[in-house]
Amino acid sequence: MPEQSKTISAASGSRSTMTGFLPHLPLPGTIPDNQVGIADMADAFGVTHRTLHFYEEKGLLTADRMGPMRVYGLEDIRRMTIINACREIDMPIADIQDLMESLSATANQQEAAQIFESALHARKRELVAQQSILRRQMQRISELLESAAEGDAQNLAVLRPIHLSPIETKCIEFMAEGYPANRIAVMMDMDLTAVLTLESDIVRKFNGHNRFQAVAKAVLMGFISAD
């Protein structure tokens, strides 16, 4: 029976006969349809030797030994074709193991084709769900970026009409240097109450809650140097 799968390798490396059928998938054009070494197998499917070893450890693939070298027969190549196709659509290893186990219990070629088709549809539904999630996430990112841009525009709109008198400009420069109100009063030869009133007006003009916010906005708008 040429369509029937001959064996499955256990994780321990022992070979136990498990009959079943495999769906038809085209083999790589560069691989012979008889026994091939591990290097040819890896090259044909674009994987590493370690990947093939990993599939053997997971019971997905088998290999005979020719001396110290691993060799793969036609059924092994056909199994690898299915495994590789599943990995190309990022099907989890556990799902591939379940698929291959189901295929090993099939009674005919039609049943194998139906099982494989069902597995592909299931994976397609998963990818569609992931795609929907990604679209929502991308939309949310766009909304957040748009909201941030609008917020920046509103802040700049609030700051644009600000006009400072020469005395206010001098006062906020001292504020930016970290001088307290009583020190500014001395340096500007003003009464402390007048300086506090001046600072309060400056904070209000910059729509701030305190002198630190007023200074930060003044720097942002270029009223004072950031250096």
Secondary structure, DSSP 8 states (H G I E B T S, - for coil): -TTEEEEEE-TTS-EEEEEEE-------TTS-SS-EEHHHHHHHHT--HHHHHHHHHTTS---EEETTEEEE-HHHHHHHHHHHHHHHTT--HHHHHHHHHHHHT-SSHHHHHHHHHHHHHHHHHHHHHHHHHHHHHHHHHHHHHHHHHHHHHHHHHHHTT----HHHHHHHHHHHTT--HHHHHHHTT--HHHHHHHHHHHHHHTT-SSHHHHHHHHHHHTSS---
